[in-house]
Amino acid sequence: MLQFLGRGSAFRSEHNCAFFTCGNELVLLDCPMSAFHKLRHIGAEKLAGGDVNITVLVTHTHGDHTGGIATLIHYEYYIKHRTVTVIAPSEEVAEDLDTLFTRIEGCAPEGFRLITATQAAREWLLDVIPTHHSPELEGRCFGYRLLVDGEKAVYTGDTAVIEPFLPYLGSDTALYSDCSAYNPVVHLNITELLEKVKGRDIKLYLMHLDDTKKILDAAQGSGALLAPLYES
């Protein structure tokens, strides 16, 4: 099961960030600044062991998803003397991230390794799933199908539609889905989400929450759960 350092949307104080471990590799799904500070407080060593390797798997480049990656790179390089691996979902997103890290944030080249999902060769990375989120980032927003602790998980990232992920769902797969209490153009309304997965034998975890109470009210009786927050 994925655990979360935060499950809030862009305008909340703690932004969405899931993580899991595979051996001594700590994998973050995006890294907003709020997640960086929580990770720094907890200690990556506590989550994945003393000889930890940190990997950030990026869904898209909005600031509430990538705003902490460069600071994480700086911190790991200058304080912990470790290299952070960043996995981009596509070549185009990799180019955008390279500009962010090198020209804008001034990260030391030795502080990070930027690769694409096709180059990653990770046993836990099963599929990269293109989706539709922000029109301004069309073609550059993705979710993933993962293998976490021997169980399959579909992670939507930010999405306005659920259809790209439906073919990957089954009784052996948990769905971690973006959802909104409202009817935004760039996110998936909770009522619409529940209707489109109704009748499927899946575990559904809700993330990237904008109004937790309204989402819980809408999800009552559906079996959907809030994405689990990490408790130190």
Secondary structure as a PSIPRED ss2 file (coil, helix, strand):
# PSIPRED VFORMAT (PSIPRED V4.0)

   1 M C   1.000  0.000  0.000
   2 L C   1.000  0.000  0.000
   3 Q E   0.000  0.000  1.000
   4 F E   0.000  0.000  1.000
   5 L E   0.000  0.000  1.000
   6 G E   0.000  0.000  1.000
   7 R C   1.000  0.000  0.000
   8 G E   0.000  0.000  1.000
   9 S C   1.000  0.000  0.000
  10 A C   1.000  0.000  0.000
  11 F C   1.000  0.000  0.000
  12 R C   1.000  0.000  0.000
  13 S C   1.000  0.000  0.000
  14 E C   1.000  0.000  0.000
  15 H E   0.000  0.000  1.000
  16 N C   1.000  0.000  0.000
  17 C E   0.000  0.000  1.000
  18 A E   0.000  0.000  1.000
  19 F E   0.000  0.000  1.000
  20 F E   0.000  0.000  1.000
  21 T E   0.000  0.000  1.000
  22 C E   0.000  0.000  1.000
  23 G C   1.000  0.000  0.000
  24 N C   1.000  0.000  0.000
  25 E E   0.000  0.000  1.000
  26 L E   0.000  0.000  1.000
  27 V E   0.000  0.000  1.000
  28 L E   0.000  0.000  1.000
  29 L E   0.000  0.000  1.000
  30 D C   1.000  0.000  0.000
  31 C C   1.000  0.000  0.000
  32 P C   1.000  0.000  0.000
  33 M H   0.000  1.000  0.000
  34 S H   0.000  1.000  0.000
  35 A H   0.000  1.000  0.000
  36 F H   0.000  1.000  0.000
  37 H H   0.000  1.000  0.000
  38 K H   0.000  1.000  0.000
  39 L H   0.000  1.000  0.000
  40 R H   0.000  1.000  0.000
  41 H H   0.000  1.000  0.000
  42 I H   0.000  1.000  0.000
  43 G C   1.000  0.000  0.000
  44 A H   0.000  1.000  0.000
  45 E H   0.000  1.000  0.000
  46 K H   0.000  1.000  0.000
  47 L H   0.000  1.000  0.000
  48 A H   0.000  1.000  0.000
  49 G C   1.000  0.000  0.000
  50 G C   1.000  0.000  0.000
  51 D C   1.000  0.000  0.000
  52 V C   1.000  0.000  0.000
  53 N E   0.000  0.000  1.000
  54 I E   0.000  0.000  1.000
  55 T E   0.000  0.000  1.000
  56 V E   0.000  0.000  1.000
  57 L E   0.000  0.000  1.000
  58 V C   1.000  0.000  0.000
  59 T C   1.000  0.000  0.000
  60 H C   1.000  0.000  0.000
  61 T C   1.000  0.000  0.000
  62 H C   1.000  0.000  0.000
  63 G H   0.000  1.000  0.000
  64 D H   0.000  1.000  0.000
  65 H H   0.000  1.000  0.000
  66 T H   0.000  1.000  0.000
  67 G C   1.000  0.000  0.000
  68 G C   1.000  0.000  0.000
  69 I H   0.000  1.000  0.000
  70 A H   0.000  1.000  0.000
  71 T H   0.000  1.000  0.000
  72 L H   0.000  1.000  0.000
  73 I H   0.000  1.000  0.000
  74 H H   0.000  1.000  0.000
  75 Y H   0.000  1.000  0.000
  76 E H   0.000  1.000  0.000
  77 Y H   0.000  1.000  0.000
  78 Y H   0.000  1.000  0.000
  79 I H   0.000  1.000  0.000
  80 K H   0.000  1.000  0.000
  81 H C   1.000  0.000  0.000
  82 R C   1.000  0.000  0.000
  83 T C   1.000  0.000  0.000
  84 V E   0.000  0.000  1.000
  85 T E   0.000  0.000  1.000
  86 V E   0.000  0.000  1.000
  87 I E   0.000  0.000  1.000
  88 A E   0.000  0.000  1.000
  89 P C   1.000  0.000  0.000
  90 S C   1.000  0.000  0.000
  91 E H   0.000  1.000  0.000
  92 E H   0.000  1.000  0.000
  93 V H   0.000  1.000  0.000
  94 A H   0.000  1.000  0.000
  95 E H   0.000  1.000  0.000
  96 D H   0.000  1.000  0.000
  97 L H   0.000  1.000  0.000
  98 D H   0.000  1.000  0.000
  99 T H   0.000  1.000  0.000
 100 L H   0.000  1.000  0.000
 101 F H   0.000  1.000  0.000
 102 T H   0.000  1.000  0.000
 103 R H   0.000  1.000  0.000
 104 I H   0.000  1.000  0.000
 105 E C   1.000  0.000  0.000
 106 G C   1.000  0.000  0.000
 107 C C   1.000  0.000  0.000
 108 A C   1.000  0.000  0.000
 109 P H   0.000  1.000  0.000
 110 E H   0.000  1.000  0.000
 111 G H   0.000  1.000  0.000
 112 F E   0.000  0.000  1.000
 113 R E   0.000  0.000  1.000
 114 L E   0.000  0.000  1.000
 115 I E   0.000  0.000  1.000
 116 T E   0.000  0.000  1.000
 117 A H   0.000  1.000  0.000
 118 T H   0.000  1.000  0.000
 119 Q H   0.000  1.000  0.000
 120 A H   0.000  1.000  0.000
 121 A C   1.000  0.000  0.000
 122 R C   1.000  0.000  0.000
 123 E C   1.000  0.000  0.000
 124 W C   1.000  0.000  0.000
 125 L E   0.000  0.000  1.000
 126 L E   0.000  0.000  1.000
 127 D E   0.000  0.000  1.000
 128 V E   0.000  0.000  1.000
 129 I E   0.000  0.000  1.000
 130 P E   0.000  0.000  1.000
 131 T C   1.000  0.000  0.000
 132 H C   1.000  0.000  0.000
 133 H C   1.000  0.000  0.000
 134 S C   1.000  0.000  0.000
 135 P H   0.000  1.000  0.000
 136 E H   0.000  1.000  0.000
 137 L H   0.000  1.000  0.000
 138 E C   1.000  0.000  0.000
 139 G C   1.000  0.000  0.000
 140 R C   1.000  0.000  0.000
 141 C C   1.000  0.000  0.000
 142 F E   0.000  0.000  1.000
 143 G E   0.000  0.000  1.000
 144 Y E   0.000  0.000  1.000
 145 R E   0.000  0.000  1.000
 146 L E   0.000  0.000  1.000
 147 L E   0.000  0.000  1.000
 148 V E   0.000  0.000  1.000
 149 D C   1.000  0.000  0.000
 150 G C   1.000  0.000  0.000
 151 E E   0.000  0.000  1.000
 152 K E   0.000  0.000  1.000
 153 A E   0.000  0.000  1.000
 154 V E   0.000  0.000  1.000
 155 Y E   0.000  0.000  1.000
 156 T C   1.000  0.000  0.000
 157 G C   1.000  0.000  0.000
 158 D C   1.000  0.000  0.000
 159 T C   1.000  0.000  0.000
 160 A C   1.000  0.000  0.000
 161 V C   1.000  0.000  0.000
 162 I C   1.000  0.000  0.000
 163 E H   0.000  1.000  0.000
 164 P H   0.000  1.000  0.000
 165 F H   0.000  1.000  0.000
 166 L H   0.000  1.000  0.000
 167 P H   0.000  1.000  0.000
 168 Y H   0.000  1.000  0.000
 169 L C   1.000  0.000  0.000
 170 G C   1.000  0.000  0.000
 171 S C   1.000  0.000  0.000
 172 D C   1.000  0.000  0.000
 173 T E   0.000  0.000  1.000
 174 A E   0.000  0.000  1.000
 175 L E   0.000  0.000  1.000
 176 Y E   0.000  0.000  1.000
 177 S E   0.000  0.000  1.000
 178 D E   0.000  0.000  1.000
 179 C C   1.000  0.000  0.000
 180 S E   0.000  0.000  1.000
 181 A C   1.000  0.000  0.000
 182 Y C   1.000  0.000  0.000
 183 N C   1.000  0.000  0.000
 184 P C   1.000  0.000  0.000
 185 V C   1.000  0.000  0.000
 186 V C   1.000  0.000  0.000
 187 H C   1.000  0.000  0.000
 188 L C   1.000  0.000  0.000
 189 N E   0.000  0.000  1.000
 190 I H   0.000  1.000  0.000
 191 T H   0.000  1.000  0.000
 192 E H   0.000  1.000  0.000
 193 L H   0.000  1.000  0.000
 194 L H   0.000  1.000  0.000
 195 E H   0.000  1.000  0.000
 196 K H   0.000  1.000  0.000
 197 V H   0.000  1.000  0.000
 198 K C   1.000  0.000  0.000
 199 G C   1.000  0.000  0.000
 200 R C   1.000  0.000  0.000
 201 D C   1.000  0.000  0.000
 202 I C   1.000  0.000  0.000
 203 K E   0.000  0.000  1.000
 204 L E   0.000  0.000  1.000
 205 Y E   0.000  0.000  1.000
 206 L E   0.000  0.000  1.000
 207 M E   0.000  0.000  1.000
 208 H C   1.000  0.000  0.000
 209 L E   0.000  0.000  1.000
 210 D C   1.000  0.000  0.000
 211 D C   1.000  0.000  0.000
 212 T H   0.000  1.000  0.000
 213 K H   0.000  1.000  0.000
 214 K H   0.000  1.000  0.000
 215 I H   0.000  1.000  0.000
 216 L H   0.000  1.000  0.000
 217 D H   0.000  1.000  0.000
 218 A H   0.000  1.000  0.000
 219 A H   0.000  1.000  0.000
 220 Q C   1.000  0.000  0.000
 221 G C   1.000  0.000  0.000
 222 S C   1.000  0.000  0.000
 223 G C   1.000  0.000  0.000
 224 A C   1.000  0.000  0.000
 225 L E   0.000  0.000  1.000
 226 L E   0.000  0.000  1.000
 227 A C   1.000  0.000  0.000
 228 P C   1.000  0.000  0.000
 229 L E   0.000  0.000  1.000
 230 Y C   1.000  0.000  0.000
 231 E C   1.000  0.000  0.000
 232 S C   1.000  0.000  0.000
